[in-house]
Amino acid sequence: MIDAKDKQILSLLLEDAAISKADIARQVGLAPSAISERVRRLEADGVIQGYEVRLNPHALGKPLLAFVFVTDAKPSLGFDTAAALSGVTGLEELHKIAGDDCYLLKIRASGTDELNEIIETQINPVQSVTRVRTTIVLSAVTERPCMAGHSI
């Protein structure tokens, strides 16, 4: 059961995963030992699944963000399209989706040449892929970690 104090802790961790237990304790009004125990419980219960570092893709030479929509053949007779797509270079997210397309890939690349190379050599050759559509992001208005846009 997640109570109001747990929700406060989660909100603080979501804002800054590196925040100290002492800082959380001060803001939540509990002892640091109580915060440590609550965080351990939230981890053990699978509410907190891990901690991440957010990197600046521009600083690392990967400024291009693209969403690639992939359609695969109707039941691909035992071929695992998702497994084939999960190893694509620059892949940040892979989702099975409903609608006209079957998969949505979020890919970072150094530029359009690298993106084209990825599509031509790693996505199009997948035996079950029948169509690929690509949308290039001009600018990211808002990017948040998972659940950041929700009231916890």
CORCORQUI-V169481 format. One line per field, one symbol per residue. phi: phi as a letter, one per 20 degrees, with the letter a starting at -180 (. if undefined). psi: psi as a letter, one per 30 degrees, with the letter a starting at -180 (. if undefined). burial: 1 if it has 16 or more other ideal C-beta (glycine too) atoms within 10 Angstrom, else 0. Layout:
phi = ???
psi = ???
burial = ???
This chain:
phi = .edffgfffffffffbfeffffffgffencfgfffgfffgfffffnfeerccdedefffdmcfedcddecddfgiflneefgffffefgmfdbccecdpfddccddcdbfrfffggffffdcdgffgefdbcccceefbefbccfgmfedee
psi = kkaeeeeeeeeeeeejfgkleeeeeeffhlkeeeeeeeeeeeeefgejfaklkkljeefggifkkkkkkkkllljhhfkjeeeeffgkkgkekkkkllaflekkkjkklfaeeeeeeeeeffeefkffkfkkkkkkkekjekkllkgfglk.
burial = 00000101111111000000100110010100011001100100000100000000100001011101111100010000100110010110010000001111101110000110011001100101100101000000000000000000
